[in-house]
Amino acid sequence: MRPSIPFEQRRDDIRVIARRFRVANPRVFGSVLHGEDTDGSDLDLLVDPLPGTTLFDLGGLQGELEELLGVPVDVRTPGGLPPKFRAAVLAEAKPV
């Protein structure tokens, strides 16, 4: 299944789940944003960590979203983006 399908259907749920894992401002980027996702694509999400956010929070968020949506999810923070792509991703990412 293309990740854009469950993403569009479950936007509200994604925002609720993100708050539980101590992150803010969930944004989509990559192939789903551009309408270029395929059955083999993942959903690329960018989130801002809040004070106290841990790698366990980010991993838990990823796992819960994959279970909810039924597609692979890649959760990134701005600091976790490769410097080569960071500015472009930050400029294009759109709120969930």
mmCIF file as gemmi writes it, N, C-alpha and C atoms, coordinates in Angstrom:
data_model
loop_
_atom_site.group_PDB
_atom_site.id
_atom_site.type_symbol
_atom_site.label_atom_id
_atom_site.label_alt_id
_atom_site.label_comp_id
_atom_site.label_asym_id
_atom_site.label_entity_id
_atom_site.label_seq_id
_atom_site.pdbx_PDB_ins_code
_atom_site.Cartn_x
_atom_site.Cartn_y
_atom_site.Cartn_z
_atom_site.occupancy
_atom_site.B_iso_or_equiv
_atom_site.pdbx_formal_charge
_atom_site.auth_seq_id
_atom_site.auth_asym_id
_atom_site.pdbx_PDB_model_num
ATOM 1 N N . MET Axp A 1 ? 0.839 -1.175 0 1 0 ? 1 A 1
ATOM 2 C CA . MET Axp A 1 ? 0 0 0 1 0 ? 1 A 1
ATOM 3 C C . MET Axp A 1 ? 0.888 1.245 0 1 0 ? 1 A 1
ATOM 4 N N . ARG Axp A 2 ? 0.464 2.229 -0.74 1 0 ? 2 A 1
ATOM 5 C CA . ARG Axp A 2 ? 1.182 3.506 -0.751 1 0 ? 2 A 1
ATOM 6 C C . ARG Axp A 2 ? 1.001 4.184 0.609 1 0 ? 2 A 1
ATOM 7 N N . PRO Axp A 3 ? 2.072 4.66 1.24 1 0 ? 3 A 1
ATOM 8 C CA . PRO Axp A 3 ? 1.963 5.293 2.56 1 0 ? 3 A 1
ATOM 9 C C . PRO Axp A 3 ? 1.048 6.516 2.589 1 0 ? 3 A 1
ATOM 10 N N . SER Axp A 4 ? 0.881 7.181 1.458 1 0 ? 4 A 1
ATOM 11 C CA . SER Axp A 4 ? 0.029 8.373 1.438 1 0 ? 4 A 1
ATOM 12 C C . SER Axp A 4 ? -1.427 8.052 1.765 1 0 ? 4 A 1
ATOM 13 N N . ILE Axp A 5 ? -1.869 6.835 1.503 1 0 ? 5 A 1
ATOM 14 C CA . ILE Axp A 5 ? -3.268 6.473 1.748 1 0 ? 5 A 1
ATOM 15 C C . ILE Axp A 5 ? -3.573 6.447 3.245 1 0 ? 5 A 1
ATOM 16 N N . PRO Axp A 6 ? -2.864 5.617 4.054 1 0 ? 6 A 1
ATOM 17 C CA . PRO Axp A 6 ? -3.168 5.654 5.487 1 0 ? 6 A 1
ATOM 18 C C . PRO Axp A 6 ? -2.764 6.982 6.133 1 0 ? 6 A 1
ATOM 19 N N . PHE Axp A 7 ? -1.749 7.645 5.6 1 0 ? 7 A 1
ATOM 20 C CA . PHE Axp A 7 ? -1.355 8.947 6.129 1 0 ? 7 A 1
ATOM 21 C C . PHE Axp A 7 ? -2.515 9.935 6.063 1 0 ? 7 A 1
ATOM 22 N N . GLU Axp A 8 ? -3.151 10.019 4.924 1 0 ? 8 A 1
ATOM 23 C CA . GLU Axp A 8 ? -4.268 10.957 4.767 1 0 ? 8 A 1
ATOM 24 C C . GLU Axp A 8 ? -5.456 10.554 5.651 1 0 ? 8 A 1
ATOM 25 N N . GLN Axp A 9 ? -5.668 9.263 5.825 1 0 ? 9 A 1
ATOM 26 C CA . GLN Axp A 9 ? -6.802 8.782 6.609 1 0 ? 9 A 1
ATOM 27 C C . GLN Axp A 9 ? -6.594 8.945 8.111 1 0 ? 9 A 1
ATOM 28 N N . ARG Axp A 10 ? -5.34 8.986 8.561 1 0 ? 10 A 1
ATOM 29 C CA . ARG Axp A 10 ? -5.058 8.942 10.002 1 0 ? 10 A 1
ATOM 30 C C . ARG Axp A 10 ? -4.26 10.139 10.512 1 0 ? 10 A 1
ATOM 31 N N . ARG Axp A 11 ? -4.325 11.267 9.826 1 0 ? 11 A 1
ATOM 32 C CA . ARG Axp A 11 ? -3.569 12.464 10.246 1 0 ? 11 A 1
ATOM 33 C C . ARG Axp A 11 ? -3.833 12.837 11.707 1 0 ? 11 A 1
ATOM 34 N N . ASP Axp A 12 ? -5.09 12.862 12.109 1 0 ? 12 A 1
ATOM 35 C CA . ASP Axp A 12 ? -5.416 13.234 13.486 1 0 ? 12 A 1
ATOM 36 C C . ASP Axp A 12 ? -4.783 12.274 14.477 1 0 ? 12 A 1
ATOM 37 N N . ASP Axp A 13 ? -4.834 10.987 14.182 1 0 ? 13 A 1
ATOM 38 C CA . ASP Axp A 13 ? -4.234 9.986 15.062 1 0 ? 13 A 1
ATOM 39 C C . ASP Axp A 13 ? -2.724 10.167 15.149 1 0 ? 13 A 1
ATOM 40 N N . ILE Axp A 14 ? -2.081 10.495 14.049 1 0 ? 14 A 1
ATOM 41 C CA . ILE Axp A 14 ? -0.63 10.712 14.045 1 0 ? 14 A 1
ATOM 42 C C . ILE Axp A 14 ? -0.275 11.853 14.991 1 0 ? 14 A 1
ATOM 43 N N . ARG Axp A 15 ? -1.035 12.944 14.946 1 0 ? 15 A 1
ATOM 44 C CA . ARG Axp A 15 ? -0.759 14.089 15.827 1 0 ? 15 A 1
ATOM 45 C C . ARG Axp A 15 ? -0.944 13.711 17.299 1 0 ? 15 A 1
ATOM 46 N N . VAL Axp A 16 ? -1.972 12.956 17.602 1 0 ? 16 A 1
ATOM 47 C CA . VAL Axp A 16 ? -2.229 12.542 18.986 1 0 ? 16 A 1
ATOM 48 C C . VAL Axp A 16 ? -1.094 11.647 19.481 1 0 ? 16 A 1
ATOM 49 N N . ILE Axp A 17 ? -0.703 10.685 18.685 1 0 ? 17 A 1
ATOM 50 C CA . ILE Axp A 17 ? 0.367 9.764 19.076 1 0 ? 17 A 1
ATOM 51 C C . ILE Axp A 17 ? 1.678 10.521 19.262 1 0 ? 17 A 1
ATOM 52 N N . ALA Axp A 18 ? 1.978 11.455 18.391 1 0 ? 18 A 1
ATOM 53 C CA . ALA Axp A 18 ? 3.23 12.221 18.5 1 0 ? 18 A 1
ATOM 54 C C . ALA Axp A 18 ? 3.308 12.931 19.85 1 0 ? 18 A 1
ATOM 55 N N . ARG Axp A 19 ? 2.222 13.507 20.305 1 0 ? 19 A 1
ATOM 56 C CA . ARG Axp A 19 ? 2.237 14.21 21.603 1 0 ? 19 A 1
ATOM 57 C C . ARG Axp A 19 ? 2.564 13.254 22.755 1 0 ? 19 A 1
ATOM 58 N N . ARG Axp A 20 ? 2.11 12.024 22.658 1 0 ? 20 A 1
ATOM 59 C CA . ARG Axp A 20 ? 2.381 11.048 23.726 1 0 ? 20 A 1
ATOM 60 C C . ARG Axp A 20 ? 3.86 10.694 23.82 1 0 ? 20 A 1
ATOM 61 N N . PHE Axp A 21 ? 4.591 10.86 22.729 1 0 ? 21 A 1
ATOM 62 C CA . PHE Axp A 21 ? 6.006 10.49 22.713 1 0 ? 21 A 1
ATOM 63 C C . PHE Axp A 21 ? 6.934 11.703 22.832 1 0 ? 21 A 1
ATOM 64 N N . ARG Axp A 22 ? 6.453 12.764 23.431 1 0 ? 22 A 1
ATOM 65 C CA . ARG Axp A 22 ? 7.253 13.96 23.731 1 0 ? 22 A 1
ATOM 66 C C . ARG Axp A 22 ? 7.933 14.576 22.519 1 0 ? 22 A 1
ATOM 67 N N . VAL Axp A 23 ? 7.184 14.711 21.444 1 0 ? 23 A 1
ATOM 68 C CA . VAL Axp A 23 ? 7.67 15.437 20.267 1 0 ? 23 A 1
ATOM 69 C C . VAL Axp A 23 ? 6.575 16.412 19.835 1 0 ? 23 A 1
ATOM 70 N N . ALA Axp A 24 ? 6.981 17.418 19.101 1 0 ? 24 A 1
ATOM 71 C CA . ALA Axp A 24 ? 6.043 18.437 18.628 1 0 ? 24 A 1
ATOM 72 C C . ALA Axp A 24 ? 6.232 18.656 17.137 1 0 ? 24 A 1
ATOM 73 N N . ASN Axp A 25 ? 5.269 19.354 16.564 1 0 ? 25 A 1
ATOM 74 C CA . ASN Axp A 25 ? 5.373 19.811 15.182 1 0 ? 25 A 1
ATOM 75 C C . ASN Axp A 25 ? 5.652 18.686 14.176 1 0 ? 25 A 1
ATOM 76 N N . PRO Axp A 26 ? 4.851 17.61 14.163 1 0 ? 26 A 1
ATOM 77 C CA . PRO Axp A 26 ? 5.088 16.551 13.176 1 0 ? 26 A 1
ATOM 78 C C . PRO Axp A 26 ? 4.848 17.078 11.762 1 0 ? 26 A 1
ATOM 79 N N . ARG Axp A 27 ? 5.79 16.764 10.875 1 0 ? 27 A 1
ATOM 80 C CA . ARG Axp A 27 ? 5.721 17.229 9.492 1 0 ? 27 A 1
ATOM 81 C C . ARG Axp A 27 ? 6.079 16.084 8.557 1 0 ? 27 A 1
ATOM 82 N N . VAL Axp A 28 ? 5.481 16.103 7.389 1 0 ? 28 A 1
ATOM 83 C CA . VAL Axp A 28 ? 5.754 15.09 6.377 1 0 ? 28 A 1
ATOM 84 C C . VAL Axp A 28 ? 6.725 15.68 5.357 1 0 ? 28 A 1
ATOM 85 N N . PHE Axp A 29 ? 7.607 14.823 4.848 1 0 ? 29 A 1
ATOM 86 C CA . PHE Axp A 29 ? 8.504 15.226 3.774 1 0 ? 29 A 1
ATOM 87 C C . PHE Axp A 29 ? 8.762 14.017 2.886 1 0 ? 29 A 1
ATOM 88 N N . GLY Axp A 30 ? 9.485 14.213 1.826 1 0 ? 30 A 1
ATOM 89 C CA . GLY Axp A 30 ? 9.852 13.101 0.952 1 0 ? 30 A 1
ATOM 90 C C . GLY Axp A 30 ? 8.768 12.728 -0.039 1 0 ? 30 A 1
ATOM 91 N N . SER Axp A 31 ? 8.745 11.439 -0.39 1 0 ? 31 A 1
ATOM 92 C CA . SER Axp A 31 ? 7.894 10.973 -1.493 1 0 ? 31 A 1
ATOM 93 C C . SER Axp A 31 ? 6.402 11.163 -1.227 1 0 ? 31 A 1
ATOM 94 N N . VAL Axp A 32 ? 5.963 11.017 0.018 1 0 ? 32 A 1
ATOM 95 C CA . VAL Axp A 32 ? 4.536 11.205 0.308 1 0 ? 32 A 1
ATOM 96 C C . VAL Axp A 32 ? 4.15 12.665 0.09 1 0 ? 32 A 1
ATOM 97 N N . LEU Axp A 33 ? 4.981 13.573 0.535 1 0 ? 33 A 1
ATOM 98 C CA . LEU Axp A 33 ? 4.716 15 0.338 1 0 ? 33 A 1
ATOM 99 C C . LEU Axp A 33 ? 4.612 15.347 -1.139 1 0 ? 33 A 1
ATOM 100 N N . HIS Axp A 34 ? 5.478 14.75 -1.941 1 0 ? 34 A 1
ATOM 101 C CA . HIS Axp A 34 ? 5.532 15.077 -3.365 1 0 ? 34 A 1
ATOM 102 C C . HIS Axp A 34 ? 4.567 14.263 -4.221 1 0 ? 34 A 1
ATOM 103 N N . GLY Axp A 35 ? 3.812 13.339 -3.59 1 0 ? 35 A 1
ATOM 104 C CA . GLY Axp A 35 ? 2.886 12.512 -4.345 1 0 ? 35 A 1
ATOM 105 C C . GLY Axp A 35 ? 3.584 11.48 -5.211 1 0 ? 35 A 1
ATOM 106 N N . GLU Axp A 36 ? 4.796 11.099 -4.811 1 0 ? 36 A 1
ATOM 107 C CA . GLU Axp A 36 ? 5.598 10.153 -5.591 1 0 ? 36 A 1
ATOM 108 C C . GLU Axp A 36 ? 5.783 8.813 -4.875 1 0 ? 36 A 1
ATOM 109 N N . ASP Axp A 37 ? 5.037 8.585 -3.796 1 0 ? 37 A 1
ATOM 110 C CA . ASP Axp A 37 ? 5.21 7.342 -3.052 1 0 ? 37 A 1
ATOM 111 C C . ASP Axp A 37 ? 4.623 6.156 -3.819 1 0 ? 37 A 1
ATOM 112 N N . THR Axp A 38 ? 5.204 4.993 -3.566 1 0 ? 38 A 1
ATOM 113 C CA . THR Axp A 38 ? 4.78 3.743 -4.186 1 0 ? 38 A 1
ATOM 114 C C . THR Axp A 38 ? 4.511 2.721 -3.082 1 0 ? 38 A 1
ATOM 115 N N . ASP Axp A 39 ? 4.128 1.526 -3.475 1 0 ? 39 A 1
ATOM 116 C CA . ASP Axp A 39 ? 3.882 0.469 -2.494 1 0 ? 39 A 1
ATOM 117 C C . ASP Axp A 39 ? 5.113 0.153 -1.652 1 0 ? 39 A 1
ATOM 118 N N . GLY Axp A 40 ? 6.299 0.4 -2.16 1 0 ? 40 A 1
ATOM 119 C CA . GLY Axp A 40 ? 7.526 0.112 -1.417 1 0 ? 40 A 1
ATOM 120 C C . GLY Axp A 40 ? 8.088 1.297 -0.661 1 0 ? 40 A 1
ATOM 121 N N . SER Axp A 41 ? 7.413 2.431 -0.696 1 0 ? 41 A 1
ATOM 122 C CA . SER Axp A 41 ? 7.906 3.645 -0.034 1 0 ? 41 A 1
ATOM 123 C C . SER Axp A 41 ? 7.649 3.601 1.467 1 0 ? 41 A 1
ATOM 124 N N . ASP Axp A 42 ? 8.39 4.457 2.177 1 0 ? 42 A 1
ATOM 125 C CA . ASP Axp A 42 ? 8.096 4.656 3.591 1 0 ? 42 A 1
ATOM 126 C C . ASP Axp A 42 ? 7.51 6.052 3.769 1 0 ? 42 A 1
ATOM 127 N N . LEU Axp A 43 ? 6.985 6.301 4.953 1 0 ? 43 A 1
ATOM 128 C CA . LEU Axp A 43 ? 6.466 7.608 5.308 1 0 ? 43 A 1
ATOM 129 C C . LEU Axp A 43 ? 7.552 8.331 6.077 1 0 ? 43 A 1
ATOM 130 N N . ASP Axp A 44 ? 8.008 9.454 5.566 1 0 ? 44 A 1
ATOM 131 C CA . ASP Axp A 44 ? 9.057 10.243 6.209 1 0 ? 44 A 1
ATOM 132 C C . ASP Axp A 44 ? 8.416 11.328 7.056 1 0 ? 44 A 1
ATOM 133 N N . LEU Axp A 45 ? 8.675 11.278 8.37 1 0 ? 45 A 1
ATOM 134 C CA . LEU Axp A 45 ? 8.146 12.281 9.284 1 0 ? 45 A 1
ATOM 135 C C . LEU Axp A 45 ? 9.286 12.991 9.997 1 0 ? 45 A 1
ATOM 136 N N . LEU Axp A 46 ? 9.143 14.282 10.127 1 0 ? 46 A 1
ATOM 137 C CA . LEU Axp A 46 ? 10.095 15.124 10.835 1 0 ? 46 A 1
ATOM 138 C C . LEU Axp A 46 ? 9.388 15.632 12.087 1 0 ? 46 A 1
ATOM 139 N N . VAL Axp A 47 ? 10.028 15.515 13.237 1 0 ? 47 A 1
ATOM 140 C CA . VAL Axp A 47 ? 9.438 15.973 14.496 1 0 ? 47 A 1
ATOM 141 C C . VAL Axp A 47 ? 10.478 16.779 15.272 1 0 ? 47 A 1
ATOM 142 N N . ASP Axp A 48 ? 9.982 17.674 16.113 1 0 ? 48 A 1
ATOM 143 C CA . ASP Axp A 48 ? 10.857 18.438 16.989 1 0 ? 48 A 1
ATOM 144 C C . ASP Axp A 48 ? 10.839 17.793 18.367 1 0 ? 48 A 1
ATOM 145 N N . PRO Axp A 49 ? 11.998 17.386 18.864 1 0 ? 49 A 1
ATOM 146 C CA . PRO Axp A 49 ? 12.03 16.794 20.205 1 0 ? 49 A 1
ATOM 147 C C . PRO Axp A 49 ? 11.759 17.859 21.265 1 0 ? 49 A 1
ATOM 148 N N . LEU Axp A 50 ? 11.041 17.49 22.297 1 0 ? 50 A 1
ATOM 149 C CA . LEU Axp A 50 ? 10.793 18.366 23.436 1 0 ? 50 A 1
ATOM 150 C C . LEU Axp A 50 ? 11.833 18.057 24.511 1 0 ? 50 A 1
ATOM 151 N N . PRO Axp A 51 ? 11.981 18.917 25.494 1 0 ? 51 A 1
ATOM 152 C CA . PRO Axp A 51 ? 12.93 18.609 26.572 1 0 ? 51 A 1
ATOM 153 C C . PRO Axp A 51 ? 12.623 17.234 27.178 1 0 ? 51 A 1
ATOM 154 N N . GLY Axp A 52 ? 13.634 16.434 27.307 1 0 ? 52 A 1
ATOM 155 C CA . GLY Axp A 52 ? 13.473 15.098 27.879 1 0 ? 52 A 1
ATOM 156 C C . GLY Axp A 52 ? 13.181 14.011 26.866 1 0 ? 52 A 1
ATOM 157 N N . THR Axp A 53 ? 13.012 14.346 25.595 1 0 ? 53 A 1
ATOM 158 C CA . THR Axp A 53 ? 12.769 13.329 24.574 1 0 ? 53 A 1
ATOM 159 C C . THR Axp A 53 ? 14.007 12.442 24.455 1 0 ? 53 A 1
ATOM 160 N N . THR Axp A 54 ? 13.773 11.138 24.396 1 0 ? 54 A 1
ATOM 161 C CA . THR Axp A 54 ? 14.869 10.175 24.278 1 0 ? 54 A 1
ATOM 162 C C . THR Axp A 54 ? 14.753 9.397 22.967 1 0 ? 54 A 1
ATOM 163 N N . LEU Axp A 55 ? 15.785 8.624 22.685 1 0 ? 55 A 1
ATOM 164 C CA . LEU Axp A 55 ? 15.725 7.745 21.517 1 0 ? 55 A 1
ATOM 165 C C . LEU Axp A 55 ? 14.615 6.706 21.68 1 0 ? 55 A 1
ATOM 166 N N . PHE Axp A 56 ? 14.309 6.344 22.919 1 0 ? 56 A 1
ATOM 167 C CA . PHE Axp A 56 ? 13.196 5.409 23.152 1 0 ? 56 A 1
ATOM 168 C C . PHE Axp A 56 ? 11.872 6.038 22.736 1 0 ? 56 A 1
ATOM 169 N N . ASP Axp A 57 ? 11.727 7.341 22.97 1 0 ? 57 A 1
ATOM 170 C CA . ASP Axp A 57 ? 10.517 8.025 22.522 1 0 ? 57 A 1
ATOM 171 C C . ASP Axp A 57 ? 10.412 7.984 20.998 1 0 ? 57 A 1
ATOM 172 N N . LEU Axp A 58 ? 11.497 8.302 20.316 1 0 ? 58 A 1
ATOM 173 C CA . LEU Axp A 58 ? 11.484 8.31 18.853 1 0 ? 58 A 1
ATOM 174 C C . LEU Axp A 58 ? 11.229 6.917 18.286 1 0 ? 58 A 1
ATOM 175 N N . GLY Axp A 59 ? 11.863 5.915 18.885 1 0 ? 59 A 1
ATOM 176 C CA . GLY Axp A 59 ? 11.637 4.535 18.444 1 0 ? 59 A 1
ATOM 177 C C . GLY Axp A 59 ? 10.224 4.071 18.745 1 0 ? 59 A 1
ATOM 178 N N . GLY Axp A 60 ? 9.704 4.457 19.896 1 0 ? 60 A 1
ATOM 179 C CA . GLY Axp A 60 ? 8.325 4.1 20.246 1 0 ? 60 A 1
ATOM 180 C C . GLY Axp A 60 ? 7.329 4.749 19.305 1 0 ? 60 A 1
ATOM 181 N N . LEU Axp A 61 ? 7.582 5.996 18.964 1 0 ? 61 A 1
ATOM 182 C CA . LEU Axp A 61 ? 6.724 6.698 18.014 1 0 ? 61 A 1
ATOM 183 C C . LEU Axp A 61 ? 6.74 5.995 16.668 1 0 ? 61 A 1
ATOM 184 N N . GLN Axp A 62 ? 7.915 5.658 16.201 1 0 ? 62 A 1
ATOM 185 C CA . GLN Axp A 62 ? 8.036 4.974 14.912 1 0 ? 62 A 1
ATOM 186 C C . GLN Axp A 62 ? 7.274 3.649 14.935 1 0 ? 62 A 1
ATOM 187 N N . GLY Axp A 63 ? 7.484 2.864 15.961 1 0 ? 63 A 1
ATOM 188 C CA . GLY Axp A 63 ? 6.826 1.56 16.059 1 0 ? 63 A 1
ATOM 189 C C . GLY Axp A 63 ? 5.316 1.671 16.124 1 0 ? 63 A 1
ATOM 190 N N . GLU Axp A 64 ? 4.82 2.612 16.921 1 0 ? 64 A 1
ATOM 191 C CA . GLU Axp A 64 ? 3.368 2.753 17.039 1 0 ? 64 A 1
ATOM 192 C C . GLU Axp A 64 ? 2.742 3.251 15.731 1 0 ? 64 A 1
ATOM 193 N N . LEU Axp A 65 ? 3.439 4.147 15.055 1 0 ? 65 A 1
ATOM 194 C CA . LEU Axp A 65 ? 2.916 4.632 13.777 1 0 ? 65 A 1
ATOM 195 C C . LEU Axp A 65 ? 2.938 3.541 12.715 1 0 ? 65 A 1
ATOM 196 N N . GLU Axp A 66 ? 3.98 2.729 12.698 1 0 ? 66 A 1
ATOM 197 C CA . GLU Axp A 66 ? 4.015 1.615 11.733 1 0 ? 66 A 1
ATOM 198 C C . GLU Axp A 66 ? 2.878 0.647 11.983 1 0 ? 66 A 1
ATOM 199 N N . GLU Axp A 67 ? 2.598 0.384 13.249 1 0 ? 67 A 1
ATOM 200 C CA . GLU Axp A 67 ? 1.491 -0.519 13.579 1 0 ? 67 A 1
ATOM 201 C C . GLU Axp A 67 ? 0.149 0.104 13.171 1 0 ? 67 A 1
ATOM 202 N N . LEU Axp A 68 ? -0.038 1.364 13.446 1 0 ? 68 A 1
ATOM 203 C CA . LEU Axp A 68 ? -1.279 2.056 13.111 1 0 ? 68 A 1
ATOM 204 C C . LEU Axp A 68 ? -1.511 2.137 11.607 1 0 ? 68 A 1
ATOM 205 N N . LEU Axp A 69 ? -0.461 2.504 10.87 1 0 ? 69 A 1
ATOM 206 C CA . LEU Axp A 69 ? -0.598 2.788 9.443 1 0 ? 69 A 1
ATOM 207 C C . LEU Axp A 69 ? -0.377 1.575 8.549 1 0 ? 69 A 1
ATOM 208 N N . GLY Axp A 70 ? 0.363 0.586 9.033 1 0 ? 70 A 1
ATOM 209 C CA . GLY Axp A 70 ? 0.638 -0.599 8.23 1 0 ? 70 A 1
ATOM 210 C C . GLY Axp A 70 ? 1.673 -0.374 7.134 1 0 ? 70 A 1
ATOM 211 N N . VAL Axp A 71 ? 2.497 0.659 7.292 1 0 ? 71 A 1
ATOM 212 C CA . VAL Axp A 71 ? 3.564 0.962 6.328 1 0 ? 71 A 1
ATOM 213 C C . VAL Axp A 71 ? 4.825 1.331 7.107 1 0 ? 71 A 1
ATOM 214 N N . PRO Axp A 72 ? 6.003 1.195 6.477 1 0 ? 72 A 1
ATOM 215 C CA . PRO Axp A 72 ? 7.228 1.628 7.149 1 0 ? 72 A 1
ATOM 216 C C . PRO Axp A 72 ? 7.222 3.143 7.382 1 0 ? 72 A 1
ATOM 217 N N . VAL Axp A 73 ? 7.72 3.547 8.545 1 0 ? 73 A 1
ATOM 218 C CA . VAL Axp A 73 ? 7.792 4.964 8.908 1 0 ? 73 A 1
ATOM 219 C C . VAL Axp A 73 ? 9.224 5.294 9.301 1 0 ? 73 A 1
ATOM 220 N N . ASP Axp A 74 ? 9.718 6.422 8.823 1 0 ? 74 A 1
ATOM 221 C CA . ASP Axp A 74 ? 11.049 6.912 9.183 1 0 ? 74 A 1
ATOM 222 C C . ASP Axp A 74 ? 10.855 8.217 9.943 1 0 ? 74 A 1
ATOM 223 N N . VAL Axp A 75 ? 11.141 8.22 11.246 1 0 ? 75 A 1
ATOM 224 C CA . VAL Axp A 75 ? 10.981 9.402 12.088 1 0 ? 75 A 1
ATOM 225 C C . VAL Axp A 75 ? 12.344 10.071 12.237 1 0 ? 75 A 1
ATOM 226 N N . ARG Axp A 76 ? 12.422 11.343 11.914 1 0 ? 76 A 1
ATOM 227 C CA . ARG Axp A 76 ? 13.671 12.103 12.01 1 0 ? 76 A 1
ATOM 228 C C . ARG Axp A 76 ? 13.446 13.381 12.8 1 0 ? 76 A 1
ATOM 229 N N . THR Axp A 77 ? 14.513 13.869 13.405 1 0 ? 77 A 1
ATOM 230 C CA . THR Axp A 77 ? 14.528 15.195 14.011 1 0 ? 77 A 1
ATOM 231 C C . THR Axp A 77 ? 15.406 16.071 13.135 1 0 ? 77 A 1
ATOM 232 N N . PRO Axp A 78 ? 15.253 17.391 13.211 1 0 ? 78 A 1
ATOM 233 C CA . PRO Axp A 78 ? 16.113 18.248 12.389 1 0 ? 78 A 1
ATOM 234 C C . PRO Axp A 78 ? 17.604 17.964 12.597 1 0 ? 78 A 1
ATOM 235 N N . GLY Axp A 79 ? 18.01 17.741 13.834 1 0 ? 79 A 1
ATOM 236 C CA . GLY Axp A 79 ? 19.411 17.45 14.106 1 0 ? 79 A 1
ATOM 237 C C . GLY Axp A 79 ? 19.862 16.094 13.596 1 0 ? 79 A 1
ATOM 238 N N . GLY Axp A 80 ? 18.926 15.199 13.351 1 0 ? 80 A 1
ATOM 239 C CA . GLY Axp A 80 ? 19.251 13.867 12.861 1 0 ? 80 A 1
ATOM 240 C C . GLY Axp A 80 ? 19.278 13.762 11.346 1 0 ? 80 A 1
ATOM 241 N N . LEU Axp A 81 ? 18.969 14.845 10.679 1 0 ? 81 A 1
ATOM 242 C CA . LEU Axp A 81 ? 19.013 14.852 9.21 1 0 ? 81 A 1
ATOM 243 C C . LEU Axp A 81 ? 20.451 15.065 8.748 1 0 ? 81 A 1
ATOM 244 N N . PRO Axp A 82 ? 20.851 14.424 7.668 1 0 ? 82 A 1
ATOM 245 C CA . PRO Axp A 82 ? 22.196 14.673 7.14 1 0 ? 82 A 1
ATOM 246 C C . PRO Axp A 82 ? 22.34 16.156 6.777 1 0 ? 82 A 1
ATOM 247 N N . PRO Axp A 83 ? 23.441 16.788 7.169 1 0 ? 83 A 1
ATOM 248 C CA . PRO Axp A 83 ? 23.642 18.209 6.867 1 0 ? 83 A 1
ATOM 249 C C . PRO Axp A 83 ? 23.435 18.546 5.392 1 0 ? 83 A 1
ATOM 250 N N . LYS Axp A 84 ? 23.78 17.62 4.531 1 0 ? 84 A 1
ATOM 251 C CA . LYS Axp A 84 ? 23.661 17.832 3.085 1 0 ? 84 A 1
ATOM 252 C C . LYS Axp A 84 ? 22.214 18.093 2.652 1 0 ? 84 A 1
ATOM 253 N N . PHE Axp A 85 ? 21.234 17.488 3.354 1 0 ? 85 A 1
ATOM 254 C CA . PHE Axp A 85 ? 19.825 17.597 2.985 1 0 ? 85 A 1
ATOM 255 C C . PHE Axp A 85 ? 18.991 18.415 3.975 1 0 ? 85 A 1
ATOM 256 N N . ARG Axp A 86 ? 19.571 18.771 5.11 1 0 ? 86 A 1
ATOM 257 C CA . ARG Axp A 86 ? 18.8 19.392 6.195 1 0 ? 86 A 1
ATOM 258 C C . ARG Axp A 86 ? 18.031 20.64 5.748 1 0 ? 86 A 1
ATOM 259 N N . ALA Axp A 87 ? 18.689 21.576 5.126 1 0 ? 87 A 1
ATOM 260 C CA . ALA Axp A 87 ? 18.03 22.829 4.739 1 0 ? 87 A 1
ATOM 261 C C . ALA Axp A 87 ? 16.865 22.58 3.783 1 0 ? 87 A 1
ATOM 262 N N . ALA Axp A 88 ? 17.058 21.676 2.837 1 0 ? 88 A 1
ATOM 263 C CA . ALA Axp A 88 ? 15.988 21.388 1.861 1 0 ? 88 A 1
ATOM 264 C C . ALA Axp A 88 ? 14.793 20.735 2.539 1 0 ? 88 A 1
ATOM 265 N N . VAL Axp A 89 ? 15.039 19.778 3.428 1 0 ? 89 A 1
ATOM 266 C CA . VAL Axp A 89 ? 13.937 19.096 4.126 1 0 ? 89 A 1
ATOM 267 C C . VAL Axp A 89 ? 13.198 20.075 5.025 1 0 ? 89 A 1
ATOM 268 N N . LEU Axp A 90 ? 13.93 20.9 5.775 1 0 ? 90 A 1
ATOM 269 C CA . LEU Axp A 90 ? 13.287 21.865 6.648 1 0 ? 90 A 1
ATOM 270 C C . LEU Axp A 90 ? 12.444 22.867 5.862 1 0 ? 90 A 1
ATOM 271 N N . ALA Axp A 91 ? 12.891 23.222 4.68 1 0 ? 91 A 1
ATOM 272 C CA . ALA Axp A 91 ? 12.152 24.179 3.851 1 0 ? 91 A 1
ATOM 273 C C . ALA Axp A 91 ? 10.889 23.582 3.25 1 0 ? 91 A 1
ATOM 274 N N . GLU Axp A 92 ? 10.909 22.293 2.942 1 0 ? 92 A 1
ATOM 275 C CA . GLU Axp A 92 ? 9.759 21.696 2.241 1 0 ? 92 A 1
ATOM 276 C C . GLU Axp A 92 ? 8.767 20.987 3.145 1 0 ? 92 A 1
ATOM 277 N N . ALA Axp A 93 ? 9.165 20.564 4.326 1 0 ? 93 A 1
ATOM 278 C CA . ALA Axp A 93 ? 8.294 19.77 5.195 1 0 ? 93 A 1
ATOM 279 C C . ALA Axp A 93 ? 6.997 20.51 5.511 1 0 ? 93 A 1
ATOM 280 N N . LYS Axp A 94 ? 5.887 19.766 5.469 1 0 ? 94 A 1
ATOM 281 C CA . LYS Axp A 94 ? 4.561 20.336 5.7 1 0 ? 94 A 1
ATOM 282 C C . LYS Axp A 94 ? 3.927 19.692 6.935 1 0 ? 94 A 1
ATOM 283 N N . PRO Axp A 95 ? 3.193 20.476 7.73 1 0 ? 95 A 1
ATOM 284 C CA . PRO Axp A 95 ? 2.561 19.941 8.937 1 0 ? 95 A 1
ATOM 285 C C . PRO Axp A 95 ? 1.618 18.776 8.642 1 0 ? 95 A 1
ATOM 286 N N . VAL Axp A 96 ? 1.634 17.812 9.559 1 0 ? 96 A 1
ATOM 287 C CA . VAL Axp A 96 ? 0.716 16.687 9.478 1 0 ? 96 A 1
ATOM 288 C C . VAL Axp A 96 ? -0.67 17.226 9.743 1 0 ? 96 A 1
